[in-house]
Amino acid sequence: MDPFWHAGMITRMSDDSAVATTVTAPADVVGSIRKYVAAEGGSAKAVLQAAGDAGVRITLVGGSNGVLGDRVVRDMATAEAVIDAVEGLEKAEWDRDLTSSATVSPSHWRKMAGWVAGQKRFPKARNRKIVD
């Protein structure tokens, strides 16, 4: 399938037929990412990651201070349409430069840690005899 790019949408031609399907970027996602890019000095990088049945996670890394952000969309074609619709947003992959520029706030660390973040005591490791 060959994609044809338009502002904010992708048109895909099926190999089996000449039927074109147009994928439009969701306005709420595009609007929130535009605000994010503006707050980050007009540039940001987006990493697209499949998230199973949830869709595709668009992870954002800000251009000026590397603040992380994310949005989830239905599928990869929609994620590509979002990147195309937002000026200053560049598709990227996780590499050394991008990961070192990402700034994770303490609240984000706590959110990622989940229930472990508030723990004061932890159970002993089950493989302790092997490790010691």
Residue pairs with C-beta under 8 A, 6 or more apart in sequence:
1 12
1 13
1 14
1 15
2 12
2 13
3 10
3 11
3 12
3 77
3 80
4 10
4 11
4 12
4 13
4 20
5 84
6 84
7 84
7 85
8 24
8 25
8 30
8 81
8 84
8 85
9 22
9 23
9 24
9 25
9 81
9 84
9 85
10 22
10 23
10 77
10 80
10 81
10 84
11 20
11 21
11 22
11 23
12 20
12 21
12 23
12 77
13 19
13 20
14 20
14 21
23 75
23 77
23 78
23 80
23 81
24 81
25 73
25 78
25 81
25 82
25 84
25 85
26 73
26 78
26 82
29 58
29 71
29 73
29 82
30 82
30 85
30 86
32 71
33 44
33 46
33 58
33 60
33 69
33 71
33 82
33 86
33 89
34 86
34 87
36 44
36 60
36 62
36 69
37 43
37 44
37 62
37 63
37 86
37 87
37 88
37 89
39 62
40 62
40 63
40 64
40 65
40 67
41 62
41 63
41 64
42 63
42 88
43 62
43 63
43 64
43 88
43 89
43 90
44 60
44 61
44 62
44 63
44 69
44 88
44 89
44 90
45 60
45 61
45 63
45 89
45 90
45 91
45 92
45 98
46 58
46 59
46 60
46 61
46 79
46 82
46 83
46 89
46 90
46 91
46 92
47 58
47 59
47 61
47 91
47 92
47 93
47 94
47 98
48 56
48 57
48 58
48 59
48 76
48 79
48 80
48 83
48 91
49 56
49 57
49 59
50 56
50 57
50 76
51 57
51 72
54 72
55 72
55 73
55 74
55 75
55 78
56 72
56 73
56 74
56 75
56 76
56 78
56 79
57 70
57 71
57 72
58 70
58 71
58 72
58 73
58 79
58 82
58 83
59 68
59 69
59 70
60 68
60 69
60 70
60 71
60 89
61 67
61 68
61 92
61 98
61 101
61 102
62 68
62 69
62 103
63 88
65 103
66 101
66 102
66 103
67 103
67 105
68 102
68 103
68 104
68 105
68 108
71 82
73 79
73 82
80 91
82 89
83 89
83 90
83 91
92 98
109 117
110 117
111 117
125 131
